[in-house]
Amino acid sequence: MEGETYPIYGNGVELNHKVRQTFHKNFVQVQSLLDQNRLLINEINHNHESNIPHNLNRNVGLIRELNNNIRRVVLLYADLSSSLASYESAGDFNGGGGGRSGMFERFLNHNGRKRKTP
């Protein structure tokens, strides 16, 4: 139902229906691409192990496809990140009012644990 909120990760963050739909759509697309990548990697490995010239030549196209899929995954995650930021500033997280109330950071850090960056 429009306007409903849904708890996520049990950390006090709730998402409205629109936000939840966006997450779901992006994550389904990402999962599909990752599944495709797994199949591509398996085929690339099989072709490499076979040492058959035709199979090795085929790997060039498969690796290009794999790289394109990886680019698409990166773009989907960037879109998701952008959506999260815009929903946070619009107040679509529990508490409304917009701004950086800390809920966005808690959501991203999963129960308050900071992500380690290299």
C-alpha positions in Angstrom: 0.0 0.0 0.0 1.3 3.5 -0.9 2.7 5.3 2.1 3.4 2.1 4.1 6.8 1.8 5.8 8.9 -1.3 6.2 11.5 -2.0 8.8 14.9 -3.0 7.3 17.9 -4.6 9.1 16.3 -4.1 12.5 18.3 -0.9 13.1 15.3 1.5 13.3 15.3 2.5 9.7 12.0 2.2 7.9 11.6 2.6 4.1 8.4 3.8 2.4 6.9 1.8 -0.5 8.6 3.9 -3.3 12.0 3.4 -1.7 11.5 -0.3 -1.2 10.4 -0.7 -4.9 13.5 1.0 -6.1 15.7 -1.2 -3.9 14.0 -4.3 -5.1 14.2 -3.4 -8.8 17.9 -2.6 -8.6 18.8 -5.6 -6.5 16.9 -7.9 -8.9 18.8 -6.5 -11.8 22.2 -6.7 -10.0 21.5 -10.3 -9.0 20.6 -11.2 -12.6 23.8 -9.7 -13.8 25.9 -11.4 -11.1 24.3 -14.8 -12.1 25.1 -14.1 -15.7 28.7 -13.3 -14.7 29.0 -16.5 -12.8 28.0 -18.4 -16.0 30.4 -16.4 -18.1 33.3 -17.0 -15.8 32.6 -20.7 -15.8 32.6 -20.7 -19.6 35.7 -18.6 -19.8 37.5 -20.9 -17.4 36.4 -24.0 -19.3 37.5 -22.5 -22.6 40.9 -21.5 -21.1 41.5 -25.0 -19.8 40.6 -26.6 -23.1 43.4 -24.7 -24.9 41.4 -25.1 -28.2 42.1 -22.0 -30.4 38.4 -21.5 -31.2 37.5 -21.5 -27.6 40.3 -19.2 -26.6 39.2 -16.7 -29.3 35.6 -17.0 -28.0 36.9 -15.9 -24.6 37.7 -12.4 -26.0 34.0 -11.8 -26.6 33.0 -13.4 -23.3 35.4 -11.3 -21.3 34.1 -8.1 -23.1 30.5 -9.2 -22.1 31.7 -9.8 -18.5 33.3 -6.4 -18.4 30.1 -4.7 -19.7 28.1 -6.6 -17.0 30.5 -5.4 -14.3 30.1 -1.8 -15.6 26.3 -2.2 -15.4 26.4 -3.5 -11.9 28.6 -0.5 -10.9 26.1 1.8 -12.5 23.2 0.1 -10.7 24.9 0.5 -7.4 25.7 4.1 -8.1 22.0 4.7 -9.0 21.0 3.0 -5.8 23.4 5.2 -3.8 22.0 8.3 -5.5 18.5 7.2 -4.8 19.3 6.6 -1.1 20.8 10.0 -0.8 17.8 11.7 -2.5 15.3 9.7 -0.4 17.2 10.7 2.8 17.2 14.4 1.9 13.5 14.2 1.0 12.7 12.7 4.3 11.5 9.3 2.9 13.2 7.5 5.8 11.5 7.0 9.1 11.4 10.3 11.0 10.9 12.5 7.9 12.1 16.1 7.9 14.9 15.4 5.5 18.6 16.2 6.2 21.2 13.9 7.6 19.6 12.7 10.7 21.9 9.7 11.1 19.4 7.1 9.8 20.9 7.1 6.4 24.4 6.5 7.8 23.1 3.8 10.1 21.4 2.1 7.1 24.5 2.2 5.1 26.7 1.1 8.0 24.3 -1.8 8.9 23.5 -1.5 12.5 26.1 1.3 13.1 29.2 -0.6 12.1 31.5 1.5 10.0 32.5 0.1 6.7 36.3 -0.2 6.3 37.7 1.6 3.3 41.0 0.7 1.8 
